Amino acid sequence: MRYVSTRGLAPTLSFSEVVFAGLAEDGGLYVPEDYPVMSLQEWHRLRGKPYAEVAFAIMRPFMHQAFDDATLRGMIERAYSGFSQPDNITPLIQVGPEDWILELFHGPTLAFKDYAMQMLAQIFEGLLAQQHRPLTIVGATSGDTGSAALHACREIQGAQVFILHPHGRVSEVQRKQMTTIIAPHIRNIALQGTFDDCQAMVKQLFQDSEARKNWGLTAVNSINWARILPQVVYYAYAALALGAPERKVSFTVPTGNFGNMFACFVAQKMGLPLGRCVVASNRNNILTRFFQTGVMHARAVEASVSPSMDIQVSSNFERMLFEIQSRSATIVKNQMDSFKKTGEFSVDSGALAALREHYDAFDATDAQTADMILIMEQKTGYLCDPHTAVGCAAVRRWRKLGGAGVMVALACAHPSKFDAVVQGATGKPVVVPERLKQTLLAPEKVNVLANDFGVVRDFIAASRR
Ligand SMILES: *Cc1c(COP(=O)(O)O)cnc(C)c1O
């Protein structure tokens, strides 16, 4: 399988080249040239199979040129062996007659990013075993990506890792989960800016041809295709458990960079019939407004109680735009150029209608999020973290407007990661898992840097020597 850029001006690449490239040279994102489609019988056959088996069936067609079957099975095995309940790593909890929560926080850093990041680290290791090359891993994080990446990458020999987070804008738990990982090849950068500044910094590094070539620069953000792919697995696994492919299961996804939501779309492209996809946002509701109007208009990022979604530029939405506009790289490139220049772009009514066939979108304010944490706790006994609560609030709105059938809301983080907000909403302390308690007591190491490309570039250039 080959991969093409959403902006059409970068070379088509193989899977391993895409993993190392991260972002395409033309600023676009890589997507498969076409999607492997599984028949209804093939989906049916996967029902009731172990997670590792479903993961193998879904990921194999995308990377079989890079890894033989035995190697891929071994990588999947190792990626998920460190999860807290290895035989049930994505528990489904019923919270209403047709309402379910899919818990995706049973990995080492208690957020859903572990599910993809652990696999990505296995992929890096597998590829480095095949080819000698420098590897400089960079990532921007609004909180959870960074810790998941650092945990996953701390064992990779020969890699240099740089993770940027917005200084003072991540929760204390999130910060400590990053800054307590201390190793010579790992550097935490606290950037004096927002998450979007961090992400822009990473994107600009990729435009730097020296960094790309001589450092072996790659990204662990969901701009990297290998971050999206492992996420396709849990949509399929959960949908099959709840009656797919016969029954159409819907999903609600607390959304920031749209990576998780795009993985759901990939499951559909692979032939799995699903119901509705509900995009849930916090007060940074650029996507809700977009689905109403067809105009993507960025405003300043505002800090919220669900910080992992404090984003105005949803990078992965570019992949969706490409798919929904007949894979026209020209249209996407014009839209992205306009967005960069003016902070705005729009889609035509046909594209908007096509998007609305897949998606509903709702947002929740901080007050509504806190209310939802309390409502869920009182009505169902389920304790949500604020991101999960944003999703549950969206489900509620969706049901009120007539949404029917089985709905799965993704729980993307453990409530203890955001204990202050959760305790504020329920008035009760959150039980902290043992693993996290130890992290909270460990010493920290971090480099605070100015929001200036030259400063960040020089820091990375000097440290990676
Ligand atoms: C990363 C994250 C999100 C946003 O996911 P995207 O794939 O960026 O849309 C939502 N909730 C939590 C808890 C996260 O860590």
The ligand as an SDF file (V2000), in Angstrom:
LIG
                    3D

 15 15  0  0  0  0  0  0  0  0999 V2000
   -6.2720   13.8490   22.9870 C   0  0  0  0  0  0  0  0  0  0  0  0
   -7.5210   13.8960   23.7670 C   0  0  0  0  0  0  0  0  0  0  0  0
   -8.7170   14.2980   23.1680 C   0  0  0  0  0  0  0  0  0  0  0  0
   -8.7930   14.7830   21.7440 C   0  0  0  0  0  0  0  0  0  0  0  0
   -8.5540   13.7520   20.8210 O   0  0  0  0  0  0  0  0  0  0  0  0
   -8.2570   14.1150   19.2730 P   0  0  0  0  0  0  0  0  0  0  0  0
   -7.8730   12.8250   18.6410 O   0  0  0  0  0  0  0  0  0  0  0  0
   -7.1340   15.0920   19.2940 O   0  0  0  0  0  0  0  0  0  0  0  0
   -9.4980   14.6990   18.7070 O   0  0  0  0  0  0  0  0  0  0  0  0
   -9.8630   14.2570   23.9470 C   0  0  0  0  0  0  0  0  0  0  0  0
   -9.8400   13.8480   25.2220 N   0  0  0  0  0  0  0  0  0  0  0  0
   -8.7040   13.4590   25.8290 C   0  0  0  0  0  0  0  0  0  0  0  0
   -8.7510   13.0370   27.2580 C   0  0  0  0  0  0  0  0  0  0  0  0
   -7.5080   13.4590   25.1250 C   0  0  0  0  0  0  0  0  0  0  0  0
   -6.3730   13.0630   25.7310 O   0  0  0  0  0  0  0  0  0  0  0  0
  1  2  1  0
  2  3  1  0
  2 14  2  0
  3  4  1  0
  3 10  2  0
  4  5  1  0
  5  6  1  0
  6  7  2  0
  6  8  1  0
  6  9  1  0
 10 11  1  0
 11 12  2  0
 12 13  1  0
 12 14  1  0
 14 15  1  0
M  END
$$$$
